[in-house]
């Protein structure tokens, strides 16, 4: 994930980088933010499904004892 900070010039959220000892701020576009949120939602859904499957497997193993 990118390092996001508040731009000291305009006060907007921006990607922060240091290149050749120079700080740079790049504005985050709404489109980028929506894309990242979409990616995070998909990842969370995958982890949720994995967790549910592991929970079921654990219950099955416990019931076999």
HUDA-V859225 format. One record per run of one state. SS is the DSSP state (hx for helix, st for strand, lp for the rest). FROM is the first residue (numbers start at 1). LEN is the number of residues. Records with the same first field share a line. If there is no record, write none. Layout:
BEGIN
SS=FROM-LEN + FROM-LEN
END
This chain:
BEGIN
lp=1-3 + 7-6 + 20-2 + 28-2 + 65-1
st=4-3 + 13-7 + 22-6
hx=30-35
END
